Amino acid sequence: KVILDGSTMGTSYSLSYVSDSVSIDKKSIDSILYELNQSLSTYIDSSTISRANRSADSIEIDPHLCRVLNRAISISELTKGAFDFSILPLVNAYGFGAEERKDHLPSELAKRHKSVGYSNIKLSCFDGSCYMIKANKSTQIDLSAIAKGYGVDVLSSYLDDKGVSDYLVEIGGELNSKGANEIGQHWRIGITKPDTSAGLKEYVMVLSDDSLSLATSGNYRNYYWKGDELYVHTIDPKTGKPVSSDLLSITIQASDCMTADAVATACMVMGKDSSINFLKQNDDLSGILFYKENDSLKHINVGLKARLAPKGS
């Protein structure tokens, strides 16, 4: 087994593969991830997405941003706005973006909220070029809730093209697994205990199958307190405020990691019951939801057919 790892997208990545005939160069992996950041990172002023956010109406965008934005629009529509990629002004306002977190929330929160609305963004593609068009010049996009999943898919496709059929690709907890590990077993994926005091490798469940595209979302890592009020990084596009969800975390399985990534975020906004109904209505999606009941950690599996191994196995 070969393991390549490093930093990307404000988090870490890990790529493990097994092959007797193929050798993957870490520089090639880092080069791909660098290209993705130059397209999709709101923390890089010269990135395509940052330039698009500064544009007033229409701007040509690169193929990466076009593909991710196209999927983001479809998932925003599918989730009826629970996932909304135009949330950046509020992400920054609450101190979860590139803007420095302030002692007091900006007074223009309501104004920023008015600029949020995925329907303000359209794509127009012709003659091999793609353009992002704004109906509201104040609308700004943030694809951080789908970009890591897209990165996983891009690296997975790279491995497929190189003839690697056994691998595990992970960026910030979002992952694709395929085939078997070095001892011939399906890759084993641990779901971290959704608790602020839990370690990164304190698992409540282990999933295993011949092919998985998984993404997990929760509010137990990225949050802060301001007085007696808790602020979490998932923001409800409809209310303009950080969510107060009865879900601790959710792990979504989809046909690709990009979709799983965005849907997991949407479900954290929807909450437990609405997420269960949503997954039941979409046969190509499945998930495991974790929540508290009488101070006990509970979970519900909605259609996820990967083997559920007990903790510690």
N, C-alpha and C positions, 0 to 999 in steps of 0.2 A: 504493500500500500504506500502511495505517495501522498503527502499532505503539503499543500501550498497555502499560506495564509498571509494576511496583512491588513491594512486599513483602507477603508473606502466609505464614501457616503456618510461620513460622520460616525462610523461604527467599524466593525471588523468583518472580514470575510474569511472563509475557510473552504478549501476545495480538496476533497480526498478522492483518489481514484485508484483502480486496480487494473493494470494492463501489463502483459508480457512484451508487447511490441511497440507501444506508443509512449513517448516521453513528452510531457507538457512543460513548456518553459514558463517560469514565473513572470519573466519580463513580458511575455505575451499576454498573460492574464492581467497584469498591472496596466498594460497599455490599453486593453479593452475597457477596464474600469476607469481609467483616466479620461478616455473619450466619452464615457457615459456621464461622468461628473461635469465635463465641459459642456454637455448638453443640458443636464437636468438639475444641477445644483443651484439653489437660490443663495448659497453662501459664496458663490463665485460671481463677481460683478460682470465678468466678460462672458459668462455662460449664455447659451442660447435662451434659456428660460428667463434669465435676468434681463437680457435685452428685450425679450418679448414683454416682460412686465413693465418695462419703461416705455414701450411703444404706446401710442395713443389710439391706434385703430387697427392697422394691418401690418404684418411682418412675415417675411419668409423664415421658416424654421427648418431644422435639420431632420433627417429621417428618424432618429431616435425619439426626439420630442414629438414628432408627428405620430409615431406608432403609440407612444404612451398616452398622449393626449386623446387620441382616437378611442383607446380603450377606456380612459378615464371618463370621457363623455358618455359612453355606452353604460358604464357601471353607475354613473350618477343618475342616468335615466332609469336603469333597472331598479335602483334602490330608492327611487323617488326623492333624491336629494339628500339621503342620509350620508352618502358619500358625495362630497362636493369639493372639487379640486380648486375652486376659486376662493378658498378660505384664508389665503396668505395674509391679508390685512389684519385679520383677527389673531392668527397664529403669532404674528409679530407683536400685536398689541398686548397679548397676555405673556409675552416674554419667552415663547417657545420657538422663535425663529432667529433670523440673523440679527434683528434689532436687539440692542442691549436691554435686559429686563430692568424696568424702572421701579422706583419705590411706590409710585402711584400709577394706577391704570390710566391710560390716555383718556382725556375728556371727550375725544371724538369717537368713542366706541360705537355709538349709534350710527355715525356717518360711515365708519368703516364697514359696519354690518350691511349698510345699504348697497355697498359695492360688491357684496358677495352674491353669487348666483351663477351656477354653471351654464345656464342658458345664454349668458352674456358672451360666451366664447363659441366660435364656430371654426371649422376647418374647411379650407378650400384647396383641393389638390388637382393639378392638371399639368400635363407635359413634364412629368417627373419632378415637379416642384410642389411644396406644401406651404400653405399660408395660414397663420392664426389670425382670426379677425375678431375684434372686440366691438361689442355693441355699447359697452360702458367703458370709457377710457380709464376709469379708476379701478376696474376689475384686475386683480392679479392672481396668478395661479401658483399653486404649491403641489408638487407631485410626490412629496416625500412619503406619502402613504401608499404609493404604488411603484415608486422607482426602484426600491430594493428588490421587490419581486421581479421587476423587469430585468434588473441586473442578473439575478439568478437564472432567468430564462435565457439571456444572451450567453452567459458562460456555459450553460447546459448545451445549448445549440453548438457552441464552439467545440465542446467535447464530443458531441455526436458526430460533427463533421470530421473530427480527427480520428474517428473510429473507436473511441472509448465507450464501452457499453456498461461499465460498472463504476458509478460515481455518486458522490454526495456533495452538492454545492450549497453553501449557506452564506447569506449576507444579513447580518443583524438579526438572526433568528428565523428569517424567511428562507425556505429551502426547496430544492428538488433532490430526490434520491432515485436512483435507477440501478437495477441489477443487484449485485451482491458485494459484500466486503471481502477482505483478504482471507477470511476463513470460510467463504462460500455461503454465508447467511445474508439474508436481506438486511440492509442497513437499519439500525435501530435508532429511532428518533425520540428523545426525551422531551416531555412537556414540563417546563419549569413550574414549580408551585407558585401560584399567583398571590404572593405575599411579599410585602416590602422587606421583611426580615429574612426571606429565603435566599439561599445562595443560587448562583447561576446554574449549578448542576444539582440542585435539589429538585428531583423530578417527582411528579405525582402520577405519571403515566408514561408508558413507552409504546410507540407505534412502530409497526414494521409491515412492509409490503414490498412487492417487486418494483413498484413505481409510485412515488408520492410527490405531490406539489402542495406544500403546506405553508401557511402564514399564521402567526399568532399576534393578537392585539390585546393590550391590557393597559390599565392606568396605575399599576403598582410600581413602576420604575421611574417614569418621567412626570414629576409633580412638584408642587411646592405649597407651603402654607403662607398666607398673608393674614396675620392676626389669627382669628379663629376660622378663617375660610380656606378651604382646600381648592387649589387650582390644578387640574389635570390637563395633560397635553391634547386629549381628544376634545374637539370643540364641536358643538352641535350647530350646524349651519343655519338651522331654522331659528333658534333662540339667540344665537351669537354668543353663547356662554359655554364654558367647559361643561362636559356632560356630567350628570349625576346618575350613573348607570347602576342597575342592580347586577350587572355582569362584572365579575372580577377579571376574566379573560375569556377569549374564544380562539380556538384553532380551526382554521378553515382549510378544507381540501378542495381543490379545483383542478381543471384540466391544465392549468399553467399557474406559475407562482405569481405572476402579475395580477391576475384576477383574484387569487386567494388573498393577496395582500390588501387590495382595495376593499374587498367584501368584508374582511375581518374588521377593518376600521368602521365600515358602515354598520356592522352589527353592534359594535360598542356604542354607537350613537343610538341605534334602535332600542337596545335593551333586550332582556332575556326573552320575554314572550313574543315580541315582534320578530326577533331573530329566528326563533324556532319556526314560526309560521312562514317566514321568508324562505328558510332553507327547505322546508317541506314543499313549497311551491316551485322550487327550482331544482329539478332532479340532477342537474350537472354540478350541484354544489352540495357539500356536506360539512359537518362540523361537530366539535365538542365544546360545550359551554360550561364554564366553571362559575359558581356563585356560592354565596353564603346563605345557609338556612339554620336558624337557631345556633349560631356561632360554629356550625360545622361546614366544612368544605364539601360541596356537592357538585356533581357534573351530570350533564345530559348529552347523550350521543344522538345526533340527528343524521342518520344515514351514512356515517363514515365506516367503511367496511374494512379498513386496515385493522390488523390484529391488535387488540388492546392487551398489552402485557402488564401484569401487576408491578407496582413500584419496586425497584430494586432487583428486578429480574434481568 
